[in-house]
């Protein structure tokens, strides 16, 4: 365990150095979150009361999404991992006395969390100071707050576990670019990053919520907003646990099979 904590600390501290990038990201997320809220406000004013989420719930959802964007941004992948696979430098990684899957998993967690730490608090403070119903409010109740903390932790782990599958595909392809673009598009669409999942057609929602993508960020943010609560929230959290176990097991199995066929040329 100590070696994985060391990997985590090294990557986490390294990620904290990019303060200028974090400031640029904060400004971008302020602007993007504000534009989204104003766009939906115009839609709500023109469409009556036939929307699946109340506007305060939607505001909470959007601001939480922006605050924790660095944790859940689907387009972010560790380029060093892909380079190590395609260049053959993975041979050095295999010489380390540790599990390669666990090491990469730990590194991915550290990089994403370091980016989130730099950006999260300023966005939350800014959003909380905005007037109702445009700003961020407290969770629906104490239970929702506790379930949110549990759900966002599980959602983060589900996303990292799914990202590991994308890294592993690089063992079987000449270039990882195509699968990265495809995976990013699918995750963004079905995780509620572009449009909150309650706005999808009701006939498709059972299928969409059953996919692992909804467990990444839609579930925790809907719990915080109060749109999903009580028994339904607990059922969604249980689904997150199931997907985390499945994705991790599949990832470890695929990694084990891939490493049996690795051929590194050069000297």
C-alpha positions in Angstrom: 0.0 0.0 0.0 2.9 2.4 0.8 4.2 2.4 -2.8 0.7 3.3 -4.2 0.4 6.1 -1.7 3.8 7.3 -2.8 2.7 7.3 -6.5 -0.4 9.2 -5.4 1.5 11.9 -3.5 4.0 12.4 -6.3 1.4 12.9 -9.0 -0.9 14.9 -6.7 1.9 17.4 -5.7 3.0 17.7 -9.3 -0.6 18.5 -10.4 -0.8 21.3 -7.8 2.0 23.2 -9.6 -0.2 24.2 -12.5 -1.8 27.2 -10.8 -2.0 29.4 -13.9 -3.9 26.7 -15.8 -6.2 26.4 -12.8 -7.0 30.1 -12.8 -7.8 30.0 -16.5 -10.0 27.0 -15.9 -11.9 28.8 -13.1 -12.6 31.7 -15.3 -13.8 29.5 -18.1 -16.0 27.4 -15.8 -17.6 30.6 -14.4 -18.4 31.8 -17.9 -19.6 28.4 -19.1 -21.7 27.7 -16.0 -23.3 31.2 -16.2 -24.1 30.8 -19.9 -25.7 27.4 -19.3 -27.9 28.7 -16.6 -29.0 31.7 -18.6 -29.8 29.5 -21.6 -31.9 27.2 -19.5 -33.6 30.2 -17.8 -34.7 31.5 -21.2 -36.0 28.0 -22.0 -37.9 27.7 -18.8 -39.5 31.1 -19.3 -40.7 30.1 -22.7 -41.8 26.6 -21.9 -44.2 26.9 -19.0 -43.9 24.4 -16.1 -43.5 21.2 -18.1 -39.8 20.6 -17.2 -38.5 17.5 -15.3 -36.3 19.6 -12.9 -37.1 22.8 -11.1 -34.9 25.7 -12.0 -33.2 25.8 -8.6 -32.4 22.1 -8.9 -31.0 22.7 -12.3 -28.8 25.6 -11.0 -27.4 23.4 -8.3 -26.7 20.7 -10.8 -24.8 23.0 -13.2 -22.7 24.7 -10.5 -21.8 21.4 -8.9 -20.9 20.1 -12.3 -18.6 23.1 -12.9 -17.0 22.9 -9.4 -16.1 19.2 -9.8 -15.4 19.3 -13.6 -11.7 18.4 -13.1 -12.8 15.1 -11.4 -15.2 14.1 -14.2 -13.9 15.6 -17.4 -14.2 12.7 -19.8 -11.7 14.1 -22.3 -8.8 14.1 -19.9 -6.4 11.1 -20.2 -2.9 10.7 -18.9 -0.8 11.1 -22.0 2.2 9.5 -20.3 0.4 6.2 -20.0 -0.4 6.1 -23.7 3.2 7.2 -24.6 4.6 4.4 -22.4 2.5 1.8 -24.2 3.1 3.0 -27.8 6.8 3.8 -27.3 7.7 0.6 -25.5 8.7 2.4 -22.3 6.1 0.3 -20.5 9.0 -2.2 -20.1 10.3 0.1 -17.3 6.9 0.1 -15.7 6.8 -3.7 -15.7 10.1 -3.7 -13.8 8.5 -2.0 -10.8 7.5 -4.3 -7.9 3.8 -3.4 -8.1 0.6 -4.1 -9.9 0.5 -2.1 -13.1 -3.3 -1.6 -13.0 -3.3 -0.4 -9.4 -0.4 2.0 -10.1 -2.1 3.6 -13.2 -5.4 3.7 -11.3 -3.7 5.6 -8.4 -2.0 8.0 -10.7 -5.2 8.9 -12.5 -6.9 9.6 -9.3 -4.1 11.8 -8.1 -4.0 13.9 -11.2 -7.7 14.5 -11.4 -8.0 15.3 -7.7 -5.1 17.8 -7.8 -6.9 19.7 -10.6 -10.1 19.6 -8.7 -8.6 21.0 -5.5 -7.3 24.1 -7.2 -10.6 24.9 -8.9 -13.4 23.6 -6.7 -13.6 26.0 -3.8 -13.6 29.3 -5.7 -16.4 28.1 -8.0 -18.5 27.0 -5.0 -18.0 30.3 -3.2 -18.9 32.3 -6.3 -21.9 30.2 -7.1 -23.2 30.4 -3.5 -23.1 34.2 -3.6 -25.3 34.4 -6.6 -29.0 35.4 -6.1 -31.7 32.8 -5.9 -32.5 30.9 -8.2 -29.3 31.3 -10.2 -26.9 30.4 -7.4 -25.9 27.3 -5.5 -27.9 26.3 -2.4 -27.3 23.8 0.3 -28.3 20.1 -0.3 -32.0 19.2 -0.1 -31.6 17.8 3.4 -28.8 16.3 5.7 -29.3 12.8 4.3 -29.0 14.1 0.7 -25.7 15.8 1.7 -24.3 12.6 3.2 -25.5 10.5 0.2 -24.0 13.0 -2.1 -20.5 12.7 -0.6 -20.7 8.9 -0.9 -22.1 9.0 -4.4 -19.6 11.5 -5.8 -16.7 9.4 -4.4 -18.2 6.3 -6.1 -18.9 8.2 -9.3 -15.2 9.4 -9.4 -14.0 5.8 -9.0 -16.4 4.5 -11.7 -15.0 7.1 -14.1 -11.4 6.2 -13.4 -12.2 2.5 -13.7 -13.8 3.1 -17.1 -10.8 5.3 -18.2 -8.6 2.3 -17.4 -10.4 0.3 -20.1 -9.5 3.1 -22.6 -5.8 2.9 -21.6 -5.8 -0.9 -22.0 -7.2 -0.7 -25.6 -3.9 1.1 -26.5 -2.2 -2.4 -26.2 -4.3 -3.5 -29.2 -4.2 -0.4 -31.5 -1.6 1.5 -33.4 -3.0 4.8 -32.1 -5.3 5.4 -29.1 -6.7 8.6 -30.6 -9.8 7.1 -32.2 -11.0 5.2 -29.2 -10.3 8.3 -27.0 -12.5 10.5 -29.2 -15.3 7.9 -29.3 -15.2 7.2 -25.5 -15.2 11.0 -24.8 -18.3 11.5 -26.9 -20.2 8.6 -25.4 -19.3 9.5 -21.8 -20.1 13.2 -22.2 -23.5 12.4 -23.8 -24.7 9.6 -21.5 -23.3 10.9 -18.2 -25.3 14.1 -18.2 -22.4 16.3 -18.9 -24.0 18.0 -21.8 -27.7 17.7 -20.9 -29.0 16.5 -17.5 -30.4 13.0 -17.9 -33.9 14.0 -16.7 -34.3 16.0 -19.9 -33.9 12.8 -22.0 -37.1 11.1 -23.4 -38.8 9.1 -20.6 -38.9 6.0 -22.7 -35.0 6.0 -22.9 -34.3 7.0 -19.3 -34.4 3.5 -17.7 -31.8 2.3 -20.2 -29.6 5.4 -19.8 -29.7 5.3 -16.0 -28.7 1.6 -16.2 -25.5 2.3 -18.1 -22.3 3.0 -16.2 -22.1 6.6 -17.5 -25.0 7.8 -15.4 -23.2 6.5 -12.3 -20.2 8.9 -13.0 -21.6 12.4 -12.4 -25.3 12.4 -13.0 -26.2 10.4 -9.9 -24.3 12.5 -7.3 -25.3 15.8 -8.8 -29.0 14.9 -9.0 -28.8 13.7 -5.4 -27.3 17.0 -4.3 -29.9 19.0 -6.2 -32.7 17.1 -4.5 -34.1 15.6 -7.7 -33.2 12.1 -6.6 -33.6 11.4 -2.9 -34.5 8.7 -0.3 -34.8 5.2 -1.5 -34.2 6.1 -5.1 -30.9 7.7 -4.2 -29.8 4.6 -2.3 -30.7 2.4 -5.2 -28.6 4.5 -7.5 -25.7 4.4 -5.2 -26.0 0.6 -5.1 -25.8 0.6 -8.9 -22.7 2.7 -8.7 -21.1 0.1 -6.4 -22.1 -2.6 -8.9 -20.6 -0.8 -11.8 -17.4 0.0 -9.9 -16.9 -3.7 -9.1 -17.7 -4.8 -12.7 -15.5 -2.2 -14.4 -12.6 -2.9 -12.0 -12.8 -6.7 -12.4 -13.0 -6.4 -16.2 -10.1 -3.9 -16.3 -7.9 -6.1 -14.2 -8.7 -9.2 -16.4 -8.0 -7.3 -19.6 -4.8 -5.9 -18.3 -3.6 -9.3 -17.3 -4.4 -10.7 -20.7 -2.8 -7.8 -22.5 0.5 -8.0 -20.5 0.8 -11.7 -21.5 1.1 -10.6 -25.1 3.3 -7.5 -24.7 6.3 -7.4 -27.1 8.8 -4.6 -26.5 11.5 -4.2 -29.2 14.7 -2.1 -28.8 17.6 -2.1 -26.5 
